[in-house]
C-alpha cells in the first residue's frame, strides 16, 4: 500500500530543523509558509526569511530537505521544491545615472605630476573636434584643474529645471565639451579640506544631479593613485574602459603598473583601453624635428607591451602644451605638432573603445560587500 502524505507529517519533520540565527525550530518561528502542496510523493512549500541578505538561506533549504527525507521517507520528492520568500523585499537596483551616455572613459595615473589632467582635457576637446558629443568630469576633488585649463575659473554654475520637476546642475560648455568640476563650486584660492565621505558625496552629486544629456564620450579625470574616489566612481558608474597615463620614468612606470592592476583586479574589473605615454621627449620650439629623451625613452611603450595592453599615444613635452593649459586654450586647438598628436590620440581612443565594445560585455558597476 502506497504511503500517504499529509501536511502535519511535513510540519512534524520540519520542526526538527532549527534556524541557526536563533536556535528555534522553523515551524514555531513561523518560517514555514502555509502553502504546503502534496501531489502523490511530490511535496512543495515555501520558507520565509526576514531579508534577502540572510546568510542561512541555502543551508536551511538543504536542512529542510534532509529532515523530510529522514522523518517522512527517502521516497519523498522534495529536492528543489522549496521556494524562498522574504518579509522585506530586496532593494531595487538603482537606475543608470547616465542613461544617455554611450561610453564612460576614466583617465587615471598611478602618481601625480605626469600630466594626466592635460591628457584628459585635450582628449575631450579632440574628441569633440572629431564630431563626438563629449562631457568631462573633473573628479580630482582635492586638486581640480579643469576650470583653469578650460578658461572657466570665474564662470558661474546654474541649475536647470527639467520637465519631470528635477533641478539639475547645468554643466558649463566650452570648445564643444560639457564640463563640471568641484573647482566651479569652491573658492579657487582655498584648499578643499574634506573627509573622504564628503568628497565622495560631492562627486556623486556632480554625476547624478547634473544635466549631462546625450554624450558619445564621458571623460573622467580621476585623481592620481588609488583612493576612495576611485571606489566611488566604479560603484556609481559602469566605466567602459580606463586609460592610464605615465611618463617614461621608471618611478612613474612602477606606479602606472599599480594603476593598471587596480582596474584589472577581480573586484573592479574595468577594461584597460591602453596606456598614454606623456612627456615622451622634449622638442624645442625652434627645432621641431629634434627630440631629446630627458625622462627616458619608450618606457610607456615597453610597459604596454609587457602588460599586453595598447599604447594609445606618445605625447611630446612642448612648451605650448603647458602654456595652453595655463591660458585656458587646450593645445589640441592649435595647428601644431602637439595638436596633431592629441587628435591622433583621440582617434586611437575611439578605435580602442569600439574594439572593447565589440569584443567584451558591458561593464557593471562594482558592488563591494563587507
N, C-alpha and C positions, 0 to 999 in steps of 0.2 A: 504494500500500500504506500502510495506516494506521500511524503511528508507535507503537511500543510503549514504554511507560514501565516502569521498574523502580526499586526503592529506591536502588540505588547511583547511578543517574543523578541522583536528587533530592539525595542526600547530597553528590555532587560539586559540584552547583550551590550548595548551602548552605555549602560550605567556602570560598566566596568572600566570605561575609558575616562581618564582624568585629564583635565586641561592643565598643562604644566605651569601656566601663569598663576593659578590659584590653588591647585591641588584638588579641586572639587570635580565630581563627575559631570560629564557634559549634558546629561539629561536633566538633573536637578538644577544645573546652571542655566537652563533654557537655551542651550546651544543647538538643540535638535529641532528643526522646523517641523510644524505639524503638516507635513506633506508626504508622509511615507506612502509609497506606492508599491504594491505587490502584484506581480504577474507571473504565476507559477513559481519558479525558483528565482526569478529576477526581482531584486529589491533596489529601490532608489529613494533618496530623500535628500534634504539639504542641511548643511551645517551653517550656523550663523556666528559670525565673528564681529567684534566691535568695529574694527577698522581694517582697511586693505593692507596696512603695513604690519599686521600681526605676524610675528616670526614663526608661529607654530602651525600655520595653515596646512602645509604639506604633511608635516609629521602627524598631525591629528587625523587627517583623512586616512592615512595608512593605518593608524591605530584603530580607527573605527572599522575599517575593512577587516583587519585582523580579528577584532573582537567578534564580529558577526560570523566569520569563518570558524572561530573557536567555540563560541557558545550556541550558535544556531546550527551550523553544519558546513562542511567543506564544499558541499554541492551548491551552496547559495551563490548566485551570480550577482556580485556586489562591486567587483573591481571596476573602477571608472564610472560608477553610477552615483557617486556622491557629489552633489552640486555645492557651490560655495556662495554664501550671501554675506553682505556686510550691513551693519546697522548705520554706519557712516559711509556715505558714498565716497569714492575716490575723487580727489580734487581734479577738476577739469584742467587739462593741459593748456597753458597759456597760448594764446594765438600768436602767430608770427608777427612780431612788432614791425617788420618791414615787408609787408606782403607784395609791394610793387617794386622791390629791388631784386634784380636778377643775380648779381654777383657781389659778394662781400669779400673784400681783399684786405687782409691785415698786413701792414708793413711794420716789421719788427727788427730789433737788433739786440745782440747779446750784451752790448755795452753802449754807453753814451759817447758822443763825440765822433761818430762815424758818418754823420750826415744823413741819418735816417729821415728826419723831417724834410730835408731838402729833396730827398728822393721821393717821398710821399707826395709833397706839394707839386713838384714838377711832373710826376707821373700822372696825377689827377688832371692837371692842366693839359698835358699832352694827349691824354685820352679824350678830353673834351675837344681838342683841336682835330682829332681824328673823327669827330662826329658823334661820339657817345654821350649819353646823359650821365653825368658824374656828380657824386657828392663826396665830400671829405669831412671826416670827423677827427678832430684833434683830440685824441684820447690820452695825451700826455698831461694829466691833470696838474702835476706839480711843475711842469716846465713847458707850458703851451707856447708854440712858436708860429702857428698858422696865422694869427692876427697880423703879425709883422710881415710875414712872407707874402701875404695877400694884400698888404697895404690897408688893412681894415682895423687898425688898433683902436681908433676912436669911433668906429661905426656903432650906432645903436642897434639893439636887437628888439624886435617887436613880436607880439603874439598875434595869431590869426585865428578867427573863429570858423570852424568847419560846419558843414551842413548838419552834421549829427550833434551839434552843440558843444563839441570839444574845443577848448582853447589850446592851441599848439604853438610851440616856438617856431618862428619862421627863420630858416637858415638864411644867412647872407649869401649873395651870389656875385661872383666876380670871375672873369676870364672863362665863363661858361661852367663854373663849378659851384655847387651849393656847399657852403662851409659853415660848420659850427665848432666852437671851441669854448672851453671854460674860461679862456682868456677874454672872451667877449663880456663875461658876466662878473669879473672880479677886477679890482684895481691892478693895473699892469705893473705898478711900482711896488706892490706889496707881495710878500711870499704867501703862498696858499698853505696855511697850517691846518690841515685836516687829517683826522684819523682815517684809516683805511675804509671803514664803513661809510663815512661821509663822502669820500671820494667816489666810491663805488655807486652810491645812490645818485650822486650828481651825474655820473656818466650814464647811468640808466635813463635818467631824465632826458639827456641830450639825444638818446637813441629813440626811446619810446614815446616821448612827448614833444616830438618835433615833426614838422610837416615836410618830410623828405620827398614824398611823391614818387613818381616813376623814375627809376635810375637803372642804367645798364651796369654801372660800377659804383660801389660804395667803398671808398678807400678809408681805412682806419689807420691813422698814425699812432701806433702803440707806444707806450713808454719803453725805455730801454730795459733790458734784463727780463726777469720773470717776477711777477708780483700779483697782489690781489686784483689789480686792474685787468690783467690778462685773464684771470679766472672769471671775473665779472663779464668780460666780453664773450668768452666761449660759452658761458652759461646763459647769456642773454640772446646771442645771435648764432645762427648756423653759418659759420665762416666758410666761404667757398674754398679759400686757399690762403696760404701765407707766403710772404716774401721776406727773406732775411737779408739785411744789409750789413756789409762788413767792409773793412779796408784790407789791403794786402798784408798788414802787420800780423805777426804771429799771435800777439796778445789779443787782437781783435778776432782773429780766426778761431782761437780757443773759445771765446765767448759766443761767437756765431754758431759754433758746433753745438753748444748747450742750447741755444735758441731753437735750432732745428730739432734737437732731441725733445724739447718740451712739446712742440707741436706734433711730433710723431709718436709721442707716448700713448700707451693704450687708453689712458683716461681722457686725453684731449683729442687725439686722432684727427687733426686738421691737415689736409694735404699740403705739401710744400710745393708751391709753383716754381720756386727757384731762388737763386742767390743773386744779389746785385753787388758787384764789387765797386765801391766808391773810392775816389782819390787814387785811381789806378796808376796814374802817372801825372807829372806836372808838365804842363805845356806853357811856355812863356807867350804872352800875347803877341810879342814882336816876332816870334818864331813858331808859328802854329804847327809846323811839321816836326818839331823836336819833342822828344819825350824823355823825361828824367824820372826814374822809378825810385822816388825818395822814401816810400814806405814799403819797399819790396816789390817783387814782380810776380803777378799771376797767382797770388795767394788765394784769392776768392775763386778763381778758375780751378785751381788744384783741389780746393776743398769741395767744390761742387762735384768734381769728378770722383773724389773719394767717397762722398756720401750718396752718389748716384742720383743727384738732382740737377736741374738745368741751371746753366749760367745765363741769366737773363740779360746781363749787360755789364760793361766796364765803363765807368764814368770818369773822365779825366778831372784832375784838380786844376781848375782855371779860375782866375780872379773874378771873371764875370759871373760865375755861379754864386759866389759869396755876395757880390755886390747886388745881384738880382734879388737875393733873399733879404738883404738889408733894405733895399729900396722898395720892396713890395711888388716887384715885377719879375716873376719867375723867368729864369734864363731860357726856358724852352720856348718863350715867345720871341726870342731874338733869332735872327738869321745867322747862326754861328755853328761852329763845330759842336759846342756843348748842347745847343738847342737841338741839333740833329741827333745827338746821342740819346737825348731823352725821348724824342719822337720814336726812335728805333726801339728804345726800352718799352714804350707803350705798346708798340706793335707786338713785341715779344711776349709781354704780359697778356695781351688779348689772345694771342695764339696759345699760350700755356693754359689759360683759363678754358678755352674751347677744348683743348686736349683733355684737361681734367674732367670737364663736364661730359665728354663723350666716352670716357673710359672708367669713371668712378661714380658710385651712387652719391646722392646728395648728402652733404654733411649734416649731422644732427647736433643740436645744442647739447652741451655737456651737462650731465646730471651727477653731481657729487653726493655721496652719502657718507654719513659719519661711520 
